[in-house]
Amino acid sequence: METCNTWQCINSFAPWLSAVGTITISGIALWLSLRDKFIRVRSNFSGGLIPSYDPQKLDTYVYILDFVNIGAREVQIVNFEWHSRKLPVFKKIRSVIHPYQDERVARFSSKFPVRLKDGESGQIVFANDFIEVLEQPELFIFSQNSVEAFIQIFSSNIYLCTSVGKKIKVTMKTGIRKELWNKYKKYNKPL
């Protein structure tokens, strides 16, 4: 077996290095050409404080669904849906509520449809008692059966609906599900 000198060994890797570089550059170029076509929205559901009467004092606890466009493509949010599961066969239930029509929090909420360019954001503010004031909260996630209510609360998800038909899952902040469960236990306590 013949040993190679320094330049012969280095030159033997040149075709491999060239092939890897060509594939890498082509992949990057393809990704750069396609990335503007994707809808990218980051969204969270969490708790927060807003002022009620005195604008200098944060004294009212609310739930906030906030969303921001982090992609180059302009996106239009037309609505949101709350998906939960019902017993006995865990069928999926879609609920659409309109918390921005509640006069207590309406001034803090964006009106649908919301058109967002890159970096723009919107939010929907829910009153602290938005489930309890529904005419039939048991049809939402406060079922009469506590096992079913537990499943509904801890398996429910919120989705933002866009004008192109894509649904974007909203991240629920830590503790919000537990907070809703504790609220259910207080609501469903026998009188």
C-alpha positions as a LaTeX table, in Angstrom:
\begin{tabular}{lrrr}
\hline
Residue & $x$ (\AA) & $y$ (\AA) & $z$ (\AA) \\
\hline
Met1 & 0.00 & 0.00 & 0.00 \\
Glu2 & 1.34 & 3.34 & $-1.03$ \\
Thr3 & 1.27 & 6.34 & 1.33 \\
Cys4 & 0.24 & 9.73 & 0.03 \\
Asn5 & 2.09 & 12.96 & 0.59 \\
Thr6 & 0.33 & 15.91 & 2.24 \\
Trp7 & $-1.25$ & 17.52 & $-0.84$ \\
Gln8 & $-2.41$ & 14.24 & $-2.32$ \\
Cys9 & $-4.30$ & 13.43 & 0.91 \\
Ile10 & $-5.87$ & 16.87 & 1.04 \\
Asn11 & $-6.86$ & 16.79 & $-2.64$ \\
Ser12 & $-8.55$ & 13.40 & $-2.19$ \\
Phe13 & $-11.20$ & 15.08 & 0.03 \\
Ala14 & $-11.92$ & 17.89 & $-2.45$ \\
Pro15 & $-14.74$ & 16.13 & $-4.39$ \\
Trp16 & $-16.48$ & 15.13 & $-1.13$ \\
Leu17 & $-16.16$ & 18.60 & 0.32 \\
Ser18 & $-17.45$ & 20.11 & $-2.92$ \\
Ala19 & $-20.51$ & 17.80 & $-2.94$ \\
Val20 & $-21.39$ & 18.54 & 0.71 \\
Gly21 & $-20.97$ & 22.29 & 0.12 \\
Thr22 & $-23.17$ & 22.22 & $-2.99$ \\
Ile23 & $-25.97$ & 20.35 & $-1.21$ \\
Thr24 & $-25.77$ & 22.69 & 1.81 \\
Ile25 & $-25.86$ & 25.87 & $-0.27$ \\
Ser26 & $-28.76$ & 24.53 & $-2.38$ \\
Gly27 & $-30.73$ & 23.64 & 0.76 \\
Ile28 & $-30.18$ & 27.09 & 2.27 \\
Ala29 & $-31.23$ & 28.79 & $-0.98$ \\
Leu30 & $-34.40$ & 26.68 & $-1.16$ \\
Trp31 & $-35.26$ & 27.45 & 2.48 \\
Leu32 & $-34.71$ & 31.19 & 1.94 \\
Ser33 & $-36.98$ & 31.18 & $-1.11$ \\
Leu34 & $-39.81$ & 29.33 & 0.71 \\
Arg35 & $-39.71$ & 30.82 & 4.22 \\
Asp36 & $-41.81$ & 33.87 & 3.26 \\
Lys37 & $-44.71$ & 31.61 & 2.25 \\
Phe38 & $-45.25$ & 30.12 & 5.74 \\
Ile39 & $-47.60$ & 31.59 & 8.33 \\
Arg40 & $-45.77$ & 31.95 & 11.63 \\
Val41 & $-47.71$ & 33.23 & 14.63 \\
Arg42 & $-46.71$ & 32.85 & 18.28 \\
Ser43 & $-49.61$ & 32.89 & 20.75 \\
Asn44 & $-50.15$ & 32.43 & 24.49 \\
Phe45 & $-53.07$ & 32.14 & 26.89 \\
Ser46 & $-52.18$ & 33.44 & 30.34 \\
Gly47 & $-53.37$ & 35.55 & 33.24 \\
Gly48 & $-52.72$ & 39.23 & 33.82 \\
Leu49 & $-53.85$ & 42.46 & 35.43 \\
Ile50 & $-55.64$ & 45.41 & 33.85 \\
Pro51 & $-56.97$ & 48.68 & 35.28 \\
Ser52 & $-60.71$ & 48.78 & 35.92 \\
Tyr53 & $-61.69$ & 52.40 & 36.67 \\
Asp54 & $-58.46$ & 54.11 & 37.68 \\
Pro55 & $-55.99$ & 53.88 & 34.76 \\
Gln56 & $-53.08$ & 54.19 & 37.19 \\
Lys57 & $-54.01$ & 51.09 & 39.22 \\
Leu58 & $-53.83$ & 47.48 & 37.98 \\
Asp59 & $-56.55$ & 45.86 & 40.05 \\
Thr60 & $-58.57$ & 43.48 & 37.84 \\
Tyr61 & $-57.39$ & 39.94 & 37.12 \\
Val62 & $-58.16$ & 38.72 & 33.57 \\
Tyr63 & $-57.17$ & 36.02 & 31.12 \\
Ile64 & $-55.28$ & 37.19 & 28.04 \\
Leu65 & $-54.95$ & 35.49 & 24.67 \\
Asp66 & $-52.14$ & 37.33 & 22.92 \\
Phe67 & $-50.69$ & 36.66 & 19.48 \\
Val68 & $-47.86$ & 38.11 & 17.39 \\
Asn69 & $-46.85$ & 37.55 & 13.77 \\
Ile70 & $-43.21$ & 36.40 & 13.72 \\
Gly71 & $-43.07$ & 35.59 & 10.02 \\
Ala72 & $-42.54$ & 37.67 & 6.91 \\
Arg73 & $-45.96$ & 36.78 & 5.51 \\
Glu74 & $-48.91$ & 38.96 & 6.49 \\
Val75 & $-51.59$ & 36.97 & 8.32 \\
Gln76 & $-55.25$ & 37.62 & 9.07 \\
Ile77 & $-56.71$ & 36.11 & 12.24 \\
Val78 & $-60.47$ & 35.75 & 11.76 \\
Asn79 & $-61.52$ & 33.97 & 14.95 \\
Phe80 & $-60.47$ & 31.49 & 17.61 \\
Glu81 & $-61.88$ & 28.15 & 18.74 \\
Trp82 & $-61.74$ & 26.33 & 22.04 \\
His83 & $-61.50$ & 22.55 & 21.49 \\
Ser84 & $-62.37$ & 20.17 & 24.34 \\
Arg85 & $-63.33$ & 16.53 & 24.73 \\
Lys86 & $-66.64$ & 15.10 & 25.98 \\
Leu87 & $-67.40$ & 11.73 & 27.52 \\
Pro88 & $-68.25$ & 8.89 & 26.90 \\
Val89 & $-66.18$ & 8.45 & 23.73 \\
Phe90 & $-64.03$ & 11.60 & 24.01 \\
Lys91 & $-65.63$ & 13.24 & 21.02 \\
Lys92 & $-64.16$ & 16.61 & 20.17 \\
Ile93 & $-66.30$ & 19.69 & 20.79 \\
Arg94 & $-65.50$ & 23.07 & 19.21 \\
Ser95 & $-66.70$ & 26.17 & 21.04 \\
Val96 & $-66.54$ & 29.74 & 19.80 \\
Ile97 & $-67.09$ & 32.50 & 22.35 \\
His98 & $-66.83$ & 36.27 & 21.96 \\
Pro99 & $-65.24$ & 37.75 & 25.10 \\
Tyr100 & $-64.42$ & 40.99 & 23.29 \\
Gln101 & $-68.15$ & 41.81 & 23.41 \\
Asp102 & $-68.01$ & 41.99 & 27.22 \\
Glu103 & $-68.06$ & 45.72 & 27.99 \\
Arg104 & $-65.80$ & 45.22 & 31.04 \\
Val105 & $-62.84$ & 44.16 & 28.86 \\
Ala106 & $-63.82$ & 45.21 & 25.32 \\
Arg107 & $-61.51$ & 48.22 & 25.20 \\
Phe108 & $-58.46$ & 45.98 & 25.75 \\
Ser109 & $-59.32$ & 43.44 & 23.03 \\
Ser110 & $-58.53$ & 43.46 & 19.32 \\
Lys111 & $-61.54$ & 43.22 & 17.02 \\
Phe112 & $-61.72$ & 40.36 & 14.54 \\
Pro113 & $-60.62$ & 40.04 & 11.81 \\
Val114 & $-57.12$ & 41.20 & 12.78 \\
Arg115 & $-54.56$ & 41.69 & 10.00 \\
Leu116 & $-50.97$ & 41.40 & 11.27 \\
Lys117 & $-47.78$ & 42.31 & 9.45 \\
Asp118 & $-44.38$ & 41.10 & 10.63 \\
Gly119 & $-43.93$ & 42.02 & 14.30 \\
Glu120 & $-47.49$ & 43.25 & 14.88 \\
Ser121 & $-49.59$ & 41.77 & 17.65 \\
Gly122 & $-53.13$ & 41.55 & 18.97 \\
Gln123 & $-54.89$ & 40.30 & 22.06 \\
Ile124 & $-58.21$ & 39.11 & 23.36 \\
Val125 & $-58.96$ & 39.78 & 27.02 \\
Phe126 & $-61.34$ & 37.49 & 28.95 \\
Ala127 & $-62.99$ & 38.64 & 32.17 \\
Asn128 & $-62.06$ & 36.56 & 35.20 \\
Asp129 & $-65.57$ & 35.07 & 35.32 \\
Phe130 & $-66.04$ & 34.58 & 31.56 \\
Ile131 & $-67.09$ & 30.92 & 31.96 \\
Glu132 & $-69.42$ & 31.45 & 34.90 \\
Val133 & $-71.41$ & 34.19 & 33.14 \\
Leu134 & $-72.25$ & 31.96 & 30.17 \\
Glu135 & $-75.89$ & 30.89 & 30.07 \\
Gln136 & $-74.89$ & 27.22 & 30.04 \\
Pro137 & $-71.27$ & 26.81 & 31.24 \\
Glu138 & $-71.78$ & 23.03 & 31.31 \\
Leu139 & $-71.83$ & 23.08 & 27.51 \\
Phe140 & $-68.40$ & 24.72 & 27.51 \\
Ile141 & $-65.87$ & 23.17 & 29.93 \\
Phe142 & $-67.75$ & 23.29 & 33.25 \\
Ser143 & $-69.67$ & 20.02 & 32.94 \\
Gln144 & $-71.94$ & 18.83 & 35.77 \\
Asn145 & $-69.85$ & 15.63 & 36.00 \\
Ser146 & $-66.53$ & 16.46 & 37.72 \\
Val147 & $-64.60$ & 13.72 & 35.87 \\
Glu148 & $-65.81$ & 15.04 & 32.52 \\
Ala149 & $-65.02$ & 18.62 & 33.59 \\
Phe150 & $-61.50$ & 17.54 & 34.60 \\
Ile151 & $-60.96$ & 15.92 & 31.20 \\
Gln152 & $-62.38$ & 18.96 & 29.40 \\
Ile153 & $-60.22$ & 21.45 & 31.29 \\
Phe154 & $-56.94$ & 19.51 & 31.11 \\
Ser155 & $-57.34$ & 18.35 & 27.49 \\
Ser156 & $-58.76$ & 21.55 & 26.01 \\
Asn157 & $-56.79$ & 23.61 & 23.51 \\
Ile158 & $-57.29$ & 26.98 & 21.89 \\
Tyr159 & $-56.69$ & 27.50 & 18.17 \\
Leu160 & $-56.43$ & 30.74 & 16.21 \\
Cys161 & $-58.22$ & 30.52 & 12.85 \\
Thr162 & $-56.59$ & 32.29 & 9.90 \\
Ser163 & $-58.12$ & 33.49 & 6.66 \\
Val164 & $-56.27$ & 30.79 & 4.68 \\
Gly165 & $-57.76$ & 27.96 & 6.76 \\
Lys166 & $-54.70$ & 27.20 & 8.89 \\
Lys167 & $-55.33$ & 26.76 & 12.62 \\
Ile168 & $-52.56$ & 27.81 & 14.99 \\
Lys169 & $-52.41$ & 26.16 & 18.41 \\
Val170 & $-52.19$ & 28.54 & 21.35 \\
Thr171 & $-49.76$ & 27.78 & 24.17 \\
Met172 & $-51.44$ & 27.74 & 27.58 \\
Lys173 & $-49.14$ & 29.09 & 30.28 \\
Thr174 & $-48.28$ & 26.91 & 33.27 \\
Gly175 & $-50.91$ & 26.90 & 35.96 \\
Ile176 & $-53.80$ & 28.21 & 33.84 \\
Arg177 & $-55.43$ & 24.77 & 33.61 \\
Lys178 & $-55.05$ & 24.31 & 37.39 \\
Glu179 & $-56.53$ & 27.76 & 37.90 \\
Leu180 & $-59.54$ & 26.87 & 35.72 \\
Trp181 & $-59.93$ & 23.58 & 37.63 \\
Asn182 & $-59.91$ & 25.42 & 40.99 \\
Lys183 & $-62.44$ & 27.89 & 39.60 \\
Tyr184 & $-64.63$ & 24.94 & 38.51 \\
Lys185 & $-64.46$ & 23.41 & 42.00 \\
Lys186 & $-65.62$ & 26.70 & 43.55 \\
Tyr187 & $-68.34$ & 27.10 & 40.90 \\
Asn188 & $-69.64$ & 23.55 & 41.27 \\
Lys189 & $-69.54$ & 23.50 & 45.09 \\
Pro190 & $-72.93$ & 22.43 & 46.52 \\
Leu191 & $-74.86$ & 25.34 & 47.99 \\
\hline
\end{tabular}
